[in-house]
Amino acid sequence: MESRVALIAVIVRNAEAVDQLNKLLHEYADYIIGRQGIPYREKKIHIISVAIDAPADEINALSGRIGRIGGISSKVVYANE
């Protein structure tokens, strides 16, 4: 299956869900290029970007699983081919 490069934007509103998010990201570690987290203390949220190179089905599955974690939302942006 063809690999795609994408960025998954993650907003964490519930800090207690971070362990669950990290376990999920660990499952996809072979596809993850890198990730960066920024705490936004004034709004009490965390902004995380995950760069990934994987088949589109895997990227969408990961984003969907992240979005089902309570207090966390995610969106995907694909690189142009």
mmCIF file of the N, C-alpha and C atoms, coordinates in Angstrom:
data_MODEL
# 
_entry.id   MODEL 
# 
loop_
_atom_site.group_PDB 
_atom_site.id 
_atom_site.type_symbol 
_atom_site.label_atom_id 
_atom_site.label_alt_id 
_atom_site.label_comp_id 
_atom_site.label_asym_id 
_atom_site.label_entity_id 
_atom_site.label_seq_id 
_atom_site.pdbx_PDB_ins_code 
_atom_site.Cartn_x 
_atom_site.Cartn_y 
_atom_site.Cartn_z 
_atom_site.occupancy 
_atom_site.B_iso_or_equiv 
_atom_site.pdbx_formal_charge 
_atom_site.auth_seq_id 
_atom_site.auth_comp_id 
_atom_site.auth_asym_id 
_atom_site.auth_atom_id 
_atom_site.pdbx_PDB_model_num 
ATOM 1   N N  . MET A 1 1  ? 0.837   -1.181 0.000  1.00 0.00 ? 1  MET A N  1 
ATOM 2   C CA . MET A 1 1  ? 0.000   0.000  0.000  1.00 0.00 ? 1  MET A CA 1 
ATOM 3   C C  . MET A 1 1  ? 0.884   1.247  0.000  1.00 0.00 ? 1  MET A C  1 
ATOM 4   N N  . GLU A 1 2  ? 0.464   2.280  -0.716 1.00 0.00 ? 2  GLU A N  1 
ATOM 5   C CA . GLU A 1 2  ? 1.238   3.505  -0.858 1.00 0.00 ? 2  GLU A CA 1 
ATOM 6   C C  . GLU A 1 2  ? 1.285   4.297  0.441  1.00 0.00 ? 2  GLU A C  1 
ATOM 7   N N  . SER A 1 3  ? 2.457   4.801  0.743  1.00 0.00 ? 3  SER A N  1 
ATOM 8   C CA . SER A 1 3  ? 2.677   5.596  1.950  1.00 0.00 ? 3  SER A CA 1 
ATOM 9   C C  . SER A 1 3  ? 2.378   7.066  1.676  1.00 0.00 ? 3  SER A C  1 
ATOM 10  N N  . ARG A 1 4  ? 1.834   7.752  2.673  1.00 0.00 ? 4  ARG A N  1 
ATOM 11  C CA . ARG A 1 4  ? 1.540   9.184  2.586  1.00 0.00 ? 4  ARG A CA 1 
ATOM 12  C C  . ARG A 1 4  ? 2.201   9.885  3.767  1.00 0.00 ? 4  ARG A C  1 
ATOM 13  N N  . VAL A 1 5  ? 2.554   11.144 3.556  1.00 0.00 ? 5  VAL A N  1 
ATOM 14  C CA . VAL A 1 5  ? 3.086   11.972 4.634  1.00 0.00 ? 5  VAL A CA 1 
ATOM 15  C C  . VAL A 1 5  ? 1.968   12.893 5.082  1.00 0.00 ? 5  VAL A C  1 
ATOM 16  N N  . ALA A 1 6  ? 1.791   12.988 6.397  1.00 0.00 ? 6  ALA A N  1 
ATOM 17  C CA . ALA A 1 6  ? 0.709   13.805 6.943  1.00 0.00 ? 6  ALA A CA 1 
ATOM 18  C C  . ALA A 1 6  ? 1.119   14.372 8.295  1.00 0.00 ? 6  ALA A C  1 
ATOM 19  N N  . LEU A 1 7  ? 0.337   15.323 8.725  1.00 0.00 ? 7  LEU A N  1 
ATOM 20  C CA . LEU A 1 7  ? 0.485   15.912 10.054 1.00 0.00 ? 7  LEU A CA 1 
ATOM 21  C C  . LEU A 1 7  ? -0.838  15.728 10.774 1.00 0.00 ? 7  LEU A C  1 
ATOM 22  N N  . ILE A 1 8  ? -0.785  15.147 11.950 1.00 0.00 ? 8  ILE A N  1 
ATOM 23  C CA . ILE A 1 8  ? -1.979  15.005 12.775 1.00 0.00 ? 8  ILE A CA 1 
ATOM 24  C C  . ILE A 1 8  ? -1.899  16.064 13.863 1.00 0.00 ? 8  ILE A C  1 
ATOM 25  N N  . ALA A 1 9  ? -2.873  16.962 13.870 1.00 0.00 ? 9  ALA A N  1 
ATOM 26  C CA . ALA A 1 9  ? -2.954  17.993 14.901 1.00 0.00 ? 9  ALA A CA 1 
ATOM 27  C C  . ALA A 1 9  ? -3.833  17.464 16.025 1.00 0.00 ? 9  ALA A C  1 
ATOM 28  N N  . VAL A 1 10 ? -3.322  17.541 17.242 1.00 0.00 ? 10 VAL A N  1 
ATOM 29  C CA . VAL A 1 10 ? -4.031  17.006 18.400 1.00 0.00 ? 10 VAL A CA 1 
ATOM 30  C C  . VAL A 1 10 ? -4.181  18.110 19.444 1.00 0.00 ? 10 VAL A C  1 
ATOM 31  N N  . ILE A 1 11 ? -5.403  18.281 19.940 1.00 0.00 ? 11 ILE A N  1 
ATOM 32  C CA . ILE A 1 11 ? -5.663  19.228 21.020 1.00 0.00 ? 11 ILE A CA 1 
ATOM 33  C C  . ILE A 1 11 ? -6.102  18.419 22.234 1.00 0.00 ? 11 ILE A C  1 
ATOM 34  N N  . VAL A 1 12 ? -5.374  18.562 23.330 1.00 0.00 ? 12 VAL A N  1 
ATOM 35  C CA . VAL A 1 12 ? -5.682  17.836 24.562 1.00 0.00 ? 12 VAL A CA 1 
ATOM 36  C C  . VAL A 1 12 ? -6.283  18.815 25.561 1.00 0.00 ? 12 VAL A C  1 
ATOM 37  N N  . ARG A 1 13 ? -7.531  18.575 25.922 1.00 0.00 ? 13 ARG A N  1 
ATOM 38  C CA . ARG A 1 13 ? -8.212  19.402 26.921 1.00 0.00 ? 13 ARG A CA 1 
ATOM 39  C C  . ARG A 1 13 ? -8.259  18.713 28.277 1.00 0.00 ? 13 ARG A C  1 
ATOM 40  N N  . ASN A 1 14 ? -8.024  17.420 28.306 1.00 0.00 ? 14 ASN A N  1 
ATOM 41  C CA . ASN A 1 14 ? -8.068  16.641 29.531 1.00 0.00 ? 14 ASN A CA 1 
ATOM 42  C C  . ASN A 1 14 ? -6.703  16.001 29.745 1.00 0.00 ? 14 ASN A C  1 
ATOM 43  N N  . ALA A 1 15 ? -5.906  16.568 30.633 1.00 0.00 ? 15 ALA A N  1 
ATOM 44  C CA . ALA A 1 15 ? -4.541  16.080 30.858 1.00 0.00 ? 15 ALA A CA 1 
ATOM 45  C C  . ALA A 1 15 ? -4.523  14.634 31.344 1.00 0.00 ? 15 ALA A C  1 
ATOM 46  N N  . GLU A 1 16 ? -5.598  14.168 31.947 1.00 0.00 ? 16 GLU A N  1 
ATOM 47  C CA . GLU A 1 16 ? -5.657  12.784 32.425 1.00 0.00 ? 16 GLU A CA 1 
ATOM 48  C C  . GLU A 1 16 ? -5.687  11.782 31.269 1.00 0.00 ? 16 GLU A C  1 
ATOM 49  N N  . ALA A 1 17 ? -5.996  12.234 30.063 1.00 0.00 ? 17 ALA A N  1 
ATOM 50  C CA . ALA A 1 17 ? -6.068  11.352 28.896 1.00 0.00 ? 17 ALA A CA 1 
ATOM 51  C C  . ALA A 1 17 ? -4.723  11.190 28.201 1.00 0.00 ? 17 ALA A C  1 
ATOM 52  N N  . VAL A 1 18 ? -3.698  11.888 28.656 1.00 0.00 ? 18 VAL A N  1 
ATOM 53  C CA . VAL A 1 18 ? -2.397  11.865 27.982 1.00 0.00 ? 18 VAL A CA 1 
ATOM 54  C C  . VAL A 1 18 ? -1.771  10.476 28.001 1.00 0.00 ? 18 VAL A C  1 
ATOM 55  N N  . ASP A 1 19 ? -1.901  9.736  29.090 1.00 0.00 ? 19 ASP A N  1 
ATOM 56  C CA . ASP A 1 19 ? -1.338  8.383  29.135 1.00 0.00 ? 19 ASP A CA 1 
ATOM 57  C C  . ASP A 1 19 ? -1.960  7.498  28.054 1.00 0.00 ? 19 ASP A C  1 
ATOM 58  N N  . GLN A 1 20 ? -3.260  7.597  27.895 1.00 0.00 ? 20 GLN A N  1 
ATOM 59  C CA . GLN A 1 20 ? -3.956  6.820  26.873 1.00 0.00 ? 20 GLN A CA 1 
ATOM 60  C C  . GLN A 1 20 ? -3.477  7.231  25.470 1.00 0.00 ? 20 GLN A C  1 
ATOM 61  N N  . LEU A 1 21 ? -3.298  8.531  25.261 1.00 0.00 ? 21 LEU A N  1 
ATOM 62  C CA . LEU A 1 21 ? -2.793  9.030  23.976 1.00 0.00 ? 21 LEU A CA 1 
ATOM 63  C C  . LEU A 1 21 ? -1.386  8.505  23.710 1.00 0.00 ? 21 LEU A C  1 
ATOM 64  N N  . ASN A 1 22 ? -0.516  8.563  24.694 1.00 0.00 ? 22 ASN A N  1 
ATOM 65  C CA . ASN A 1 22 ? 0.863   8.092  24.516 1.00 0.00 ? 22 ASN A CA 1 
ATOM 66  C C  . ASN A 1 22 ? 0.917   6.604  24.199 1.00 0.00 ? 22 ASN A C  1 
ATOM 67  N N  . LYS A 1 23 ? 0.076   5.793  24.827 1.00 0.00 ? 23 LYS A N  1 
ATOM 68  C CA . LYS A 1 23 ? 0.027   4.363  24.532 1.00 0.00 ? 23 LYS A CA 1 
ATOM 69  C C  . LYS A 1 23 ? -0.395  4.139  23.078 1.00 0.00 ? 23 LYS A C  1 
ATOM 70  N N  . LEU A 1 24 ? -1.366  4.904  22.635 1.00 0.00 ? 24 LEU A N  1 
ATOM 71  C CA . LEU A 1 24 ? -1.847  4.787  21.262 1.00 0.00 ? 24 LEU A CA 1 
ATOM 72  C C  . LEU A 1 24 ? -0.755  5.194  20.268 1.00 0.00 ? 24 LEU A C  1 
ATOM 73  N N  . LEU A 1 25 ? -0.073  6.297  20.533 1.00 0.00 ? 25 LEU A N  1 
ATOM 74  C CA . LEU A 1 25 ? 1.013   6.731  19.652 1.00 0.00 ? 25 LEU A CA 1 
ATOM 75  C C  . LEU A 1 25 ? 2.136   5.698  19.618 1.00 0.00 ? 25 LEU A C  1 
ATOM 76  N N  . HIS A 1 26 ? 2.376   5.045  20.734 1.00 0.00 ? 26 HIS A N  1 
ATOM 77  C CA . HIS A 1 26 ? 3.407   4.007  20.787 1.00 0.00 ? 26 HIS A CA 1 
ATOM 78  C C  . HIS A 1 26 ? 3.053   2.852  19.848 1.00 0.00 ? 26 HIS A C  1 
ATOM 79  N N  . GLU A 1 27 ? 1.770   2.528  19.708 1.00 0.00 ? 27 GLU A N  1 
ATOM 80  C CA . GLU A 1 27 ? 1.339   1.470  18.798 1.00 0.00 ? 27 GLU A CA 1 
ATOM 81  C C  . GLU A 1 27 ? 1.703   1.797  17.340 1.00 0.00 ? 27 GLU A C  1 
ATOM 82  N N  . TYR A 1 28 ? 1.752   3.073  17.007 1.00 0.00 ? 28 TYR A N  1 
ATOM 83  C CA . TYR A 1 28 ? 2.037   3.521  15.643 1.00 0.00 ? 28 TYR A CA 1 
ATOM 84  C C  . TYR A 1 28 ? 3.460   4.060  15.505 1.00 0.00 ? 28 TYR A C  1 
ATOM 85  N N  . ALA A 1 29 ? 4.335   3.738  16.440 1.00 0.00 ? 29 ALA A N  1 
ATOM 86  C CA . ALA A 1 29 ? 5.690   4.300  16.478 1.00 0.00 ? 29 ALA A CA 1 
ATOM 87  C C  . ALA A 1 29 ? 6.486   4.055  15.202 1.00 0.00 ? 29 ALA A C  1 
ATOM 88  N N  . ASP A 1 30 ? 6.247   2.941  14.531 1.00 0.00 ? 30 ASP A N  1 
ATOM 89  C CA . ASP A 1 30 ? 6.992   2.637  13.300 1.00 0.00 ? 30 ASP A CA 1 
ATOM 90  C C  . ASP A 1 30 ? 6.686   3.633  12.189 1.00 0.00 ? 30 ASP A C  1 
ATOM 91  N N  . TYR A 1 31 ? 5.534   4.281  12.243 1.00 0.00 ? 31 TYR A N  1 
ATOM 92  C CA . TYR A 1 31 ? 5.130   5.236  11.215 1.00 0.00 ? 31 TYR A CA 1 
ATOM 93  C C  . TYR A 1 31 ? 5.443   6.688  11.583 1.00 0.00 ? 31 TYR A C  1 
ATOM 94  N N  . ILE A 1 32 ? 5.643   6.951  12.855 1.00 0.00 ? 32 ILE A N  1 
ATOM 95  C CA . ILE A 1 32 ? 5.786   8.338  13.315 1.00 0.00 ? 32 ILE A CA 1 
ATOM 96  C C  . ILE A 1 32 ? 7.191   8.860  13.019 1.00 0.00 ? 32 ILE A C  1 
ATOM 97  N N  . ILE A 1 33 ? 7.234   9.995  12.311 1.00 0.00 ? 33 ILE A N  1 
ATOM 98  C CA . ILE A 1 33 ? 8.495   10.662 11.992 1.00 0.00 ? 33 ILE A CA 1 
ATOM 99  C C  . ILE A 1 33 ? 8.971   11.449 13.212 1.00 0.00 ? 33 ILE A C  1 
ATOM 100 N N  . GLY A 1 34 ? 8.045   12.154 13.848 1.00 0.00 ? 34 GLY A N  1 
ATOM 101 C CA . GLY A 1 34 ? 8.365   12.941 15.029 1.00 0.00 ? 34 GLY A CA 1 
ATOM 102 C C  . GLY A 1 34 ? 7.116   13.584 15.578 1.00 0.00 ? 34 GLY A C  1 
ATOM 103 N N  . ARG A 1 35 ? 7.237   14.118 16.778 1.00 0.00 ? 35 ARG A N  1 
ATOM 104 C CA . ARG A 1 35 ? 6.097   14.799 17.382 1.00 0.00 ? 35 ARG A CA 1 
ATOM 105 C C  . ARG A 1 35 ? 6.585   15.934 18.258 1.00 0.00 ? 35 ARG A C  1 
ATOM 106 N N  . GLN A 1 36 ? 5.721   16.918 18.416 1.00 0.00 ? 36 GLN A N  1 
ATOM 107 C CA . GLN A 1 36 ? 6.059   18.093 19.207 1.00 0.00 ? 36 GLN A CA 1 
ATOM 108 C C  . GLN A 1 36 ? 4.840   18.475 20.030 1.00 0.00 ? 36 GLN A C  1 
ATOM 109 N N  . GLY A 1 37 ? 5.068   18.754 21.284 1.00 0.00 ? 37 GLY A N  1 
ATOM 110 C CA . GLY A 1 37 ? 3.981   19.164 22.161 1.00 0.00 ? 37 GLY A CA 1 
ATOM 111 C C  . GLY A 1 37 ? 4.231   20.550 22.724 1.00 0.00 ? 37 GLY A C  1 
ATOM 112 N N  . ILE A 1 38 ? 3.168   21.336 22.773 1.00 0.00 ? 38 ILE A N  1 
ATOM 113 C CA . ILE A 1 38 ? 3.261   22.695 23.301 1.00 0.00 ? 38 ILE A CA 1 
ATOM 114 C C  . ILE A 1 38 ? 2.168   22.884 24.348 1.00 0.00 ? 38 ILE A C  1 
ATOM 115 N N  . PRO A 1 39 ? 2.545   23.130 25.601 1.00 0.00 ? 39 PRO A N  1 
ATOM 116 C CA . PRO A 1 39 ? 1.514   23.423 26.599 1.00 0.00 ? 39 PRO A CA 1 
ATOM 117 C C  . PRO A 1 39 ? 1.062   24.876 26.456 1.00 0.00 ? 39 PRO A C  1 
ATOM 118 N N  . TYR A 1 40 ? -0.239  25.078 26.447 1.00 0.00 ? 40 TYR A N  1 
ATOM 119 C CA . TYR A 1 40 ? -0.801  26.436 26.394 1.00 0.00 ? 40 TYR A CA 1 
ATOM 120 C C  . TYR A 1 40 ? -1.500  26.647 27.728 1.00 0.00 ? 40 TYR A C  1 
ATOM 121 N N  . ARG A 1 41 ? -0.713  27.057 28.706 1.00 0.00 ? 41 ARG A N  1 
ATOM 122 C CA . ARG A 1 41 ? -1.177  27.125 30.089 1.00 0.00 ? 41 ARG A CA 1 
ATOM 123 C C  . ARG A 1 41 ? -2.338  28.091 30.292 1.00 0.00 ? 41 ARG A C  1 
ATOM 124 N N  . GLU A 1 42 ? -2.340  29.206 29.561 1.00 0.00 ? 42 GLU A N  1 
ATOM 125 C CA . GLU A 1 42 ? -3.402  30.193 29.730 1.00 0.00 ? 42 GLU A CA 1 
ATOM 126 C C  . GLU A 1 42 ? -4.781  29.614 29.404 1.00 0.00 ? 42 GLU A C  1 
ATOM 127 N N  . LYS A 1 43 ? -4.829  28.694 28.428 1.00 0.00 ? 43 LYS A N  1 
ATOM 128 C CA . LYS A 1 43 ? -6.097  28.075 28.017 1.00 0.00 ? 43 LYS A CA 1 
ATOM 129 C C  . LYS A 1 43 ? -6.276  26.678 28.616 1.00 0.00 ? 43 LYS A C  1 
ATOM 130 N N  . LYS A 1 44 ? -5.249  26.215 29.351 1.00 0.00 ? 44 LYS A N  1 
ATOM 131 C CA . LYS A 1 44 ? -5.267  24.891 29.971 1.00 0.00 ? 44 LYS A CA 1 
ATOM 132 C C  . LYS A 1 44 ? -5.469  23.775 28.944 1.00 0.00 ? 44 LYS A C  1 
ATOM 133 N N  . ILE A 1 45 ? -4.751  23.895 27.817 1.00 0.00 ? 45 ILE A N  1 
ATOM 134 C CA . ILE A 1 45 ? -4.762  22.852 26.794 1.00 0.00 ? 45 ILE A CA 1 
ATOM 135 C C  . ILE A 1 45 ? -3.325  22.540 26.389 1.00 0.00 ? 45 ILE A C  1 
ATOM 136 N N  . HIS A 1 46 ? -3.169  21.439 25.687 1.00 0.00 ? 46 HIS A N  1 
ATOM 137 C CA . HIS A 1 46 ? -1.881  21.056 25.121 1.00 0.00 ? 46 HIS A CA 1 
ATOM 138 C C  . HIS A 1 46 ? -2.090  20.851 23.627 1.00 0.00 ? 46 HIS A C  1 
ATOM 139 N N  . ILE A 1 47 ? -1.174  21.374 22.835 1.00 0.00 ? 47 ILE A N  1 
ATOM 140 C CA . ILE A 1 47 ? -1.234  21.265 21.384 1.00 0.00 ? 47 ILE A CA 1 
ATOM 141 C C  . ILE A 1 47 ? -0.096  20.340 20.959 1.00 0.00 ? 47 ILE A C  1 
ATOM 142 N N  . ILE A 1 48 ? -0.450  19.280 20.249 1.00 0.00 ? 48 ILE A N  1 
ATOM 143 C CA . ILE A 1 48 ? 0.548   18.294 19.835 1.00 0.00 ? 48 ILE A CA 1 
ATOM 144 C C  . ILE A 1 48 ? 0.459   18.115 18.327 1.00 0.00 ? 48 ILE A C  1 
ATOM 145 N N  . SER A 1 49 ? 1.607   18.128 17.666 1.00 0.00 ? 49 SER A N  1 
ATOM 146 C CA . SER A 1 49 ? 1.643   17.824 16.238 1.00 0.00 ? 49 SER A CA 1 
ATOM 147 C C  . SER A 1 49 ? 2.431   16.530 16.064 1.00 0.00 ? 49 SER A C  1 
ATOM 148 N N  . VAL A 1 50 ? 1.875   15.640 15.251 1.00 0.00 ? 50 VAL A N  1 
ATOM 149 C CA . VAL A 1 50 ? 2.498   14.347 14.997 1.00 0.00 ? 50 VAL A CA 1 
ATOM 150 C C  . VAL A 1 50 ? 2.737   14.226 13.493 1.00 0.00 ? 50 VAL A C  1 
ATOM 151 N N  . ALA A 1 51 ? 4.001   14.185 13.090 1.00 0.00 ? 51 ALA A N  1 
ATOM 152 C CA . ALA A 1 51 ? 4.351   13.974 11.684 1.00 0.00 ? 51 ALA A CA 1 
ATOM 153 C C  . ALA A 1 51 ? 4.430   12.470 11.456 1.00 0.00 ? 51 ALA A C  1 
ATOM 154 N N  . ILE A 1 52 ? 3.774   12.011 10.370 1.00 0.00 ? 52 ILE A N  1 
ATOM 155 C CA . ILE A 1 52 ? 3.645   10.573 10.155 1.00 0.00 ? 52 ILE A CA 1 
ATOM 156 C C  . ILE A 1 52 ? 3.810   10.245 8.670  1.00 0.00 ? 52 ILE A C  1 
ATOM 157 N N  . ASP A 1 53 ? 4.398   9.098  8.395  1.00 0.00 ? 53 ASP A N  1 
ATOM 158 C CA . ASP A 1 53 ? 4.551   8.572  7.036  1.00 0.00 ? 53 ASP A CA 1 
ATOM 159 C C  . ASP A 1 53 ? 3.996   7.157  7.062  1.00 0.00 ? 53 ASP A C  1 
ATOM 160 N N  . ALA A 1 54 ? 2.790   6.984  6.512  1.00 0.00 ? 54 ALA A N  1 
ATOM 161 C CA . ALA A 1 54 ? 2.096   5.701  6.607  1.00 0.00 ? 54 ALA A CA 1 
ATOM 162 C C  . ALA A 1 54 ? 1.036   5.611  5.514  1.00 0.00 ? 54 ALA A C  1 
ATOM 163 N N  . PRO A 1 55 ? 0.477   4.430  5.298  1.00 0.00 ? 55 PRO A N  1 
ATOM 164 C CA . PRO A 1 55 ? -0.664  4.331  4.388  1.00 0.00 ? 55 PRO A CA 1 
ATOM 165 C C  . PRO A 1 55 ? -1.825  5.186  4.918  1.00 0.00 ? 55 PRO A C  1 
ATOM 166 N N  . ALA A 1 56 ? -2.594  5.757  4.002  1.00 0.00 ? 56 ALA A N  1 
ATOM 167 C CA . ALA A 1 56 ? -3.694  6.648  4.398  1.00 0.00 ? 56 ALA A CA 1 
ATOM 168 C C  . ALA A 1 56 ? -4.657  5.967  5.358  1.00 0.00 ? 56 ALA A C  1 
ATOM 169 N N  . ASP A 1 57 ? -4.909  4.680  5.178  1.00 0.00 ? 57 ASP A N  1 
ATOM 170 C CA . ASP A 1 57 ? -5.810  3.960  6.080  1.00 0.00 ? 57 ASP A CA 1 
ATOM 171 C C  . ASP A 1 57 ? -5.284  3.962  7.515  1.00 0.00 ? 57 ASP A C  1 
ATOM 172 N N  . GLU A 1 58 ? -3.982  3.793  7.662  1.00 0.00 ? 58 GLU A N  1 
ATOM 173 C CA . GLU A 1 58 ? -3.380  3.796  9.005  1.00 0.00 ? 58 GLU A CA 1 
ATOM 174 C C  . GLU A 1 58 ? -3.435  5.186  9.627  1.00 0.00 ? 58 GLU A C  1 
ATOM 175 N N  . ILE A 1 59 ? -3.182  6.213  8.828  1.00 0.00 ? 59 ILE A N  1 
ATOM 176 C CA . ILE A 1 59 ? -3.239  7.591  9.323  1.00 0.00 ? 59 ILE A CA 1 
ATOM 177 C C  . ILE A 1 59 ? -4.651  7.924  9.788  1.00 0.00 ? 59 ILE A C  1 
ATOM 178 N N  . ASN A 1 60 ? -5.637  7.583  8.971  1.00 0.00 ? 60 ASN A N  1 
ATOM 179 C CA . ASN A 1 60 ? -7.025  7.857  9.338  1.00 0.00 ? 60 ASN A CA 1 
ATOM 180 C C  . ASN A 1 60 ? -7.454  7.055  10.557 1.00 0.00 ? 60 ASN A C  1 
ATOM 181 N N  . ALA A 1 61 ? -6.996  5.817  10.650 1.00 0.00 ? 61 ALA A N  1 
ATOM 182 C CA . ALA A 1 61 ? -7.327  4.995  11.817 1.00 0.00 ? 61 ALA A CA 1 
ATOM 183 C C  . ALA A 1 61 ? -6.747  5.601  13.087 1.00 0.00 ? 61 ALA A C  1 
ATOM 184 N N  . LEU A 1 62 ? -5.502  6.031  13.021 1.00 0.00 ? 62 LEU A N  1 
ATOM 185 C CA . LEU A 1 62 ? -4.877  6.645  14.196 1.00 0.00 ? 62 LEU A CA 1 
ATOM 186 C C  . LEU A 1 62 ? -5.607  7.916  14.597 1.00 0.00 ? 62 LEU A C  1 
ATOM 187 N N  . SER A 1 63 ? -5.887  8.782  13.647 1.00 0.00 ? 63 SER A N  1 
ATOM 188 C CA . SER A 1 63 ? -6.582  10.026 13.960 1.00 0.00 ? 63 SER A CA 1 
ATOM 189 C C  . SER A 1 63 ? -7.962  9.754  14.561 1.00 0.00 ? 63 SER A C  1 
ATOM 190 N N  . GLY A 1 64 ? -8.664  8.782  14.010 1.00 0.00 ? 64 GLY A N  1 
ATOM 191 C CA . GLY A 1 64 ? -9.979  8.426  14.540 1.00 0.00 ? 64 GLY A CA 1 
ATOM 192 C C  . GLY A 1 64 ? -9.901  7.880  15.950 1.00 0.00 ? 64 GLY A C  1 
ATOM 193 N N  . ARG A 1 65 ? -8.920  7.032  16.205 1.00 0.00 ? 65 ARG A N  1 
ATOM 194 C CA . ARG A 1 65 ? -8.747  6.482  17.552 1.00 0.00 ? 65 ARG A CA 1 
ATOM 195 C C  . ARG A 1 65 ? -8.371  7.570  18.551 1.00 0.00 ? 65 ARG A C  1 
ATOM 196 N N  . ILE A 1 66 ? -7.541  8.524  18.114 1.00 0.00 ? 66 ILE A N  1 
ATOM 197 C CA . ILE A 1 66 ? -7.192  9.645  18.994 1.00 0.00 ? 66 ILE A CA 1 
ATOM 198 C C  . ILE A 1 66 ? -8.439  10.448 19.322 1.00 0.00 ? 66 ILE A C  1 
ATOM 199 N N  . GLY A 1 67 ? -9.260  10.731 18.303 1.00 0.00 ? 67 GLY A N  1 
ATOM 200 C CA . GLY A 1 67 ? -10.467 11.527 18.491 1.00 0.00 ? 67 GLY A CA 1 
ATOM 201 C C  . GLY A 1 67 ? -11.505 10.885 19.388 1.00 0.00 ? 67 GLY A C  1 
ATOM 202 N N  . ARG A 1 68 ? -11.433 9.561  19.566 1.00 0.00 ? 68 ARG A N  1 
ATOM 203 C CA . ARG A 1 68 ? -12.374 8.874  20.443 1.00 0.00 ? 68 ARG A CA 1 
ATOM 204 C C  . ARG A 1 68 ? -11.953 8.891  21.905 1.00 0.00 ? 68 ARG A C  1 
ATOM 205 N N  . ILE A 1 69 ? -10.752 9.371  22.179 1.00 0.00 ? 69 ILE A N  1 
ATOM 206 C CA . ILE A 1 69 ? -10.313 9.510  23.568 1.00 0.00 ? 69 ILE A CA 1 
ATOM 207 C C  . ILE A 1 69 ? -11.002 10.742 24.144 1.00 0.00 ? 69 ILE A C  1 
ATOM 208 N N  . GLY A 1 70 ? -11.626 10.602 25.271 1.00 0.00 ? 70 GLY A N  1 
ATOM 209 C CA . GLY A 1 70 ? -12.343 11.718 25.894 1.00 0.00 ? 70 GLY A CA 1 
ATOM 210 C C  . GLY A 1 70 ? -11.428 12.891 26.200 1.00 0.00 ? 70 GLY A C  1 
ATOM 211 N N  . GLY A 1 71 ? -11.839 14.089 25.809 1.00 0.00 ? 71 GLY A N  1 
ATOM 212 C CA . GLY A 1 71 ? -11.057 15.289 26.082 1.00 0.00 ? 71 GLY A CA 1 
ATOM 213 C C  . GLY A 1 71 ? -9.962  15.571 25.078 1.00 0.00 ? 71 GLY A C  1 
ATOM 214 N N  . ILE A 1 72 ? -9.944  14.819 23.975 1.00 0.00 ? 72 ILE A N  1 
ATOM 215 C CA . ILE A 1 72 ? -8.925  15.003 22.947 1.00 0.00 ? 72 ILE A CA 1 
ATOM 216 C C  . ILE A 1 72 ? -9.607  15.074 21.583 1.00 0.00 ? 72 ILE A C  1 
ATOM 217 N N  . SER A 1 73 ? -9.120  15.978 20.728 1.00 0.00 ? 73 SER A N  1 
ATOM 218 C CA . SER A 1 73 ? -9.614  16.051 19.350 1.00 0.00 ? 73 SER A CA 1 
ATOM 219 C C  . SER A 1 73 ? -8.420  16.026 18.401 1.00 0.00 ? 73 SER A C  1 
ATOM 220 N N  . SER A 1 74 ? -8.679  15.593 17.153 1.00 0.00 ? 74 SER A N  1 
ATOM 221 C CA . SER A 1 74 ? -7.581  15.519 16.181 1.00 0.00 ? 74 SER A CA 1 
ATOM 222 C C  . SER A 1 74 ? -8.091  15.759 14.773 1.00 0.00 ? 74 SER A C  1 
ATOM 223 N N  . LYS A 1 75 ? -7.197  16.256 13.930 1.00 0.00 ? 75 LYS A N  1 
ATOM 224 C CA . LYS A 1 75 ? -7.456  16.466 12.503 1.00 0.00 ? 75 LYS A CA 1 
ATOM 225 C C  . LYS A 1 75 ? -6.190  16.114 11.743 1.00 0.00 ? 75 LYS A C  1 
ATOM 226 N N  . VAL A 1 76 ? -6.367  15.726 10.484 1.00 0.00 ? 76 VAL A N  1 
ATOM 227 C CA . VAL A 1 76 ? -5.233  15.319 9.652  1.00 0.00 ? 76 VAL A CA 1 
ATOM 228 C C  . VAL A 1 76 ? -5.087  16.278 8.484  1.00 0.00 ? 76 VAL A C  1 
ATOM 229 N N  . VAL A 1 77 ? -3.840  16.625 8.166  1.00 0.00 ? 77 VAL A N  1 
ATOM 230 C CA . VAL A 1 77 ? -3.512  17.395 6.966  1.00 0.00 ? 77 VAL A CA 1 
ATOM 231 C C  . VAL A 1 77 ? -2.500  16.558 6.191  1.00 0.00 ? 77 VAL A C  1 
ATOM 232 N N  . TYR A 1 78 ? -2.818  16.264 4.937  1.00 0.00 ? 78 TYR A N  1 
ATOM 233 C CA . TYR A 1 78 ? -1.930  15.472 4.095  1.00 0.00 ? 78 TYR A CA 1 
ATOM 234 C C  . TYR A 1 78 ? -1.023  16.372 3.264  1.00 0.00 ? 78 TYR A C  1 
ATOM 235 N N  . ALA A 1 79 ? 0.219   15.921 3.059  1.00 0.00 ? 79 ALA A N  1 
ATOM 236 C CA . ALA A 1 79 ? 1.135   16.616 2.157  1.00 0.00 ? 79 ALA A CA 1 
ATOM 237 C C  . ALA A 1 79 ? 0.686   16.365 0.725  1.00 0.00 ? 79 ALA A C  1 
ATOM 238 N N  . ASN A 1 80 ? 0.869   17.353 -0.143 1.00 0.00 ? 80 ASN A N  1 
ATOM 239 C CA . ASN A 1 80 ? 0.573   17.155 -1.557 1.00 0.00 ? 80 ASN A CA 1 
ATOM 240 C C  . ASN A 1 80 ? 1.531   16.118 -2.120 1.00 0.00 ? 80 ASN A C  1 
ATOM 241 N N  . GLU A 1 81 ? 1.012   15.309 -3.012 1.00 0.00 ? 81 GLU A N  1 
ATOM 242 C CA . GLU A 1 81 ? 1.863   14.260 -3.589 1.00 0.00 ? 81 GLU A CA 1 
ATOM 243 C C  . GLU A 1 81 ? 2.634   14.784 -4.755 1.00 0.00 ? 81 GLU A C  1 
# 
